[in-house]
Amino acid sequence: MYERDDADGVRVIDRWDGGVGWLAHPEEEGKRASHAVRGPDAGVWLLDPLDAPGVDALVSDLGEVVGVAVLSNWHARDAGAFARRHDVPVTVPRWLDRIEELVDAPVERFGTKLGDSGFRLRRLDPLPGWREAIAYRERDATLYVPDVLTTLPPWTVGDERMALGLPHRLRPPKSAFADLEPERVLFGHGAGIFEDSTTALTTAFSGARRRFPRALLTSGWSQIRAAIGVALD
């Protein structure tokens, strides 16, 4: 599900004016995606990044790295390595735990404003022990979702282009997304959505419970393996 060896290279999966997303291990089933996003003042923020040969060149095209953020309590990925390399702290929402144990770098806590990136964060506690932060930037309608939504093909069913994980289909966290109308949605797992994104977001929540049995059949084992892989990280 997740490749733990050193990466051999990088594959770009998302690119737009002001940002880029990549896979460090494109062959892995879990498709962990990393993103670099340019802020209003030209500084670059890295969101849940994984390291790989070629990433530095990819990011430098956007500008100077001014921040590294971890937005899920399930993982820290290579945030510590990036933070040390660029001499910045690992920035973490106050409500996430475990991160200090997972990174070898200074950690800086914050509330809902992610530095000077322009992103505002919303807390998600969809399940006991599951905490993450979705990030939304109103000026360019960019939404980033670390874990609760994904575009992994086995997990999407029917006319879905993004999907909730199985546990979240039974209790969809609609309120955190209800007033958002994104033009692009970026994910911690899988490629982003850049066309008709608001409709895709609405579809993911409407009928999520109804589509639960089909999702269980098509991706139940895959999702169990994903949860085990994260727990062992």
C-alpha positions as CSV (number, residue, x, y, z in Angstrom):
1,M,0.0,0.0,0.0
2,Y,2.8,2.4,1.0
3,E,6.4,2.2,-0.3
4,R,8.9,2.8,2.5
5,D,12.2,2.7,0.5
6,D,13.9,5.8,-0.8
7,A,12.2,7.3,-3.8
8,D,14.0,7.0,-7.2
9,G,12.3,10.1,-8.8
10,V,9.3,12.3,-8.8
11,R,6.1,12.3,-11.0
12,V,4.1,15.5,-11.3
13,I,0.4,14.9,-11.0
14,D,-1.0,18.4,-10.4
15,R,0.2,21.7,-11.9
16,W,-1.4,25.1,-12.1
17,D,-0.4,28.7,-11.9
18,G,1.1,29.0,-8.4
19,G,1.4,25.4,-7.4
20,V,2.5,21.8,-8.2
21,G,1.7,18.4,-6.8
22,W,3.8,15.2,-7.1
23,L,4.1,11.6,-6.2
24,A,7.4,10.4,-4.7
25,H,6.3,6.7,-5.1
26,P,4.0,6.6,-8.1
27,E,3.9,2.8,-8.1
28,E,2.4,2.6,-4.6
29,E,-1.3,1.8,-4.2
30,G,-1.9,4.5,-1.6
31,K,-0.7,7.3,-4.0
32,R,0.5,9.7,-1.3
33,A,0.5,13.2,-2.9
34,S,2.6,16.2,-1.9
35,H,2.0,19.8,-2.8
36,A,3.9,23.1,-3.1
37,V,1.7,26.2,-3.2
38,R,2.9,29.8,-3.7
39,G,1.5,32.3,-1.3
40,P,0.4,35.9,-2.0
41,D,3.9,37.2,-1.2
42,A,5.6,34.7,-3.5
43,G,6.8,32.4,-0.6
44,V,6.2,28.7,-1.1
45,W,4.4,26.4,1.4
46,L,4.9,22.7,1.3
47,L,1.8,20.6,2.4
48,D,2.4,17.1,3.7
49,P,5.5,16.6,1.5
50,L,7.3,13.4,0.6
51,D,10.9,13.7,-0.5
52,A,12.3,12.4,-3.8
53,P,15.1,13.2,-6.2
54,G,14.1,16.2,-8.3
55,V,11.7,17.7,-5.8
56,D,13.9,20.6,-5.0
57,A,14.2,21.6,-8.6
58,L,10.5,21.3,-9.0
59,V,9.7,23.5,-6.0
60,S,12.4,26.1,-6.7
61,D,10.6,27.0,-9.9
62,L,7.8,28.4,-7.7
63,G,10.0,30.4,-5.3
64,E,11.6,30.2,-1.9
65,V,10.2,27.7,0.6
66,V,8.9,29.7,3.7
67,G,6.9,27.0,5.4
68,V,6.3,23.3,5.8
69,A,2.9,22.2,7.1
70,V,1.6,18.9,8.4
71,L,-2.2,18.8,8.3
72,S,-3.0,15.2,9.5
73,N,-2.2,13.4,12.7
74,W,-1.8,10.2,10.8
75,H,1.6,11.0,9.4
76,A,4.4,13.6,9.2
77,R,5.9,12.2,6.0
78,D,9.2,14.0,5.3
79,A,8.2,17.3,6.8
80,G,11.2,17.3,9.1
81,A,13.7,16.8,6.4
82,F,12.3,19.6,4.3
83,A,12.1,21.9,7.3
84,R,15.8,21.3,8.1
85,R,16.8,21.8,4.5
86,H,15.0,25.1,4.2
87,D,15.7,26.3,7.8
88,V,12.0,26.6,8.7
89,P,9.9,25.0,11.4
90,V,7.3,22.3,10.8
91,T,4.0,24.1,11.1
92,V,1.2,22.1,12.7
93,P,-2.4,23.0,13.8
94,R,-2.8,23.1,17.6
95,W,-5.3,20.2,17.6
96,L,-3.1,17.6,16.0
97,D,-1.1,15.4,18.2
98,R,1.9,13.0,17.7
99,I,3.7,15.2,15.3
100,E,6.6,16.2,17.6
101,E,7.3,12.4,17.9
102,L,7.5,12.0,14.2
103,V,9.7,14.9,13.0
104,D,13.3,15.8,13.8
105,A,12.8,19.5,13.5
106,P,11.4,22.4,15.5
107,V,7.5,22.4,15.5
108,E,5.5,25.6,15.5
109,R,1.8,25.5,16.5
110,F,-0.9,27.7,15.0
111,G,-4.7,28.1,15.0
112,T,-6.7,28.5,11.8
113,K,-4.4,30.8,9.7
114,L,-1.6,29.1,7.9
115,G,1.1,31.7,8.1
116,D,1.1,34.1,5.1
117,S,-0.1,31.3,2.7
118,G,-3.6,32.7,2.5
119,F,-5.1,29.4,3.6
120,R,-7.6,29.1,6.5
121,L,-7.9,25.8,8.2
122,R,-10.9,23.9,9.5
123,R,-10.7,21.2,12.0
124,L,-12.0,17.7,11.3
125,D,-12.5,15.0,13.9
126,P,-14.5,12.5,11.8
127,L,-13.7,9.5,14.0
128,P,-12.1,8.8,17.4
129,G,-8.3,9.2,17.0
130,W,-8.7,10.7,13.5
131,R,-7.8,14.4,13.2
132,E,-6.9,16.5,10.3
133,A,-7.2,20.0,8.9
134,I,-8.7,20.9,5.5
135,A,-7.2,24.1,4.0
136,Y,-9.2,26.6,1.9
137,R,-7.9,29.7,0.2
138,E,-10.8,32.0,-0.8
139,R,-8.9,34.3,-3.2
140,D,-8.3,31.5,-5.7
141,A,-10.8,28.9,-4.4
142,T,-8.2,26.3,-3.7
143,L,-9.1,23.4,-1.3
144,Y,-6.6,20.9,0.1
145,V,-7.9,17.8,1.9
146,P,-5.3,15.5,3.5
147,D,-7.1,12.2,4.1
148,V,-10.9,12.3,4.4
149,L,-11.4,12.6,0.6
150,T,-9.5,11.0,-2.2
151,T,-9.5,10.4,-5.9
152,L,-8.1,6.9,-5.7
153,P,-9.9,4.9,-8.4
154,P,-10.8,1.8,-6.3
155,W,-12.4,4.1,-3.7
156,T,-14.6,6.1,-6.1
157,V,-17.9,4.5,-7.2
158,G,-20.7,5.4,-9.6
159,D,-20.4,8.9,-10.9
160,E,-18.0,10.0,-8.1
161,R,-14.8,11.8,-9.1
162,M,-13.7,12.0,-5.4
163,A,-14.8,9.8,-2.6
164,L,-15.1,9.6,1.2
165,G,-13.4,6.8,2.9
166,L,-15.7,3.9,4.0
167,P,-16.1,5.0,7.7
168,H,-16.9,8.6,6.6
169,R,-19.6,7.5,4.2
170,L,-21.7,6.5,7.2
171,R,-21.2,9.9,8.9
172,P,-20.2,12.4,6.2
173,P,-18.6,15.5,7.6
174,K,-20.7,17.8,5.5
175,S,-20.7,20.9,7.7
176,A,-16.9,21.4,7.2
177,F,-17.4,21.7,3.4
178,A,-21.0,23.0,3.1
179,D,-20.1,26.6,2.2
180,L,-17.1,25.9,0.0
181,E,-17.1,26.3,-3.8
182,P,-13.6,25.3,-4.9
183,E,-12.2,25.8,-8.4
184,R,-9.5,23.2,-7.6
185,V,-9.3,20.4,-5.0
186,L,-6.0,18.9,-4.0
187,F,-5.6,15.7,-2.1
188,G,-3.2,14.0,0.2
189,H,-3.9,10.8,-1.8
190,G,-4.4,10.9,-5.5
191,A,-4.4,13.5,-8.3
192,G,-6.3,16.8,-7.9
193,I,-9.5,17.9,-9.6
194,F,-9.4,21.1,-11.6
195,E,-12.6,21.0,-13.6
196,D,-16.2,21.4,-12.2
197,S,-14.7,20.9,-8.7
198,T,-17.6,22.1,-6.7
199,T,-20.0,19.6,-8.4
200,A,-17.5,16.8,-7.7
201,L,-17.4,17.8,-4.1
202,T,-21.2,17.9,-3.8
203,T,-21.5,14.5,-5.5
204,A,-19.0,13.0,-3.0
205,F,-21.3,13.8,-0.1
206,S,-24.7,13.4,-1.7
207,G,-25.5,9.7,-1.7
208,A,-22.4,8.7,0.2
209,R,-24.3,6.5,2.5
210,R,-26.4,5.0,-0.3
211,R,-23.2,4.1,-2.2
212,F,-21.5,2.5,0.9
213,P,-22.3,-1.2,0.0
214,R,-20.8,-0.8,-3.4
215,A,-17.8,1.0,-2.1
216,L,-17.3,-1.8,0.5
217,L,-17.3,-4.4,-2.3
218,T,-14.9,-2.6,-4.6
219,S,-12.4,-1.2,-2.1
220,G,-13.1,-2.6,1.4
221,W,-9.9,-4.7,1.6
222,S,-7.9,-1.9,0.0
223,Q,-9.1,0.6,2.7
224,I,-8.4,-1.8,5.5
225,R,-4.8,-2.3,4.2
226,A,-4.5,1.5,4.0
227,A,-5.5,1.9,7.6
228,I,-3.1,-0.8,8.8
229,G,-0.3,0.8,6.8
230,V,-0.8,4.2,8.4
231,A,-1.1,2.7,11.9
232,L,2.2,1.0,11.5
233,D,3.9,4.2,10.2
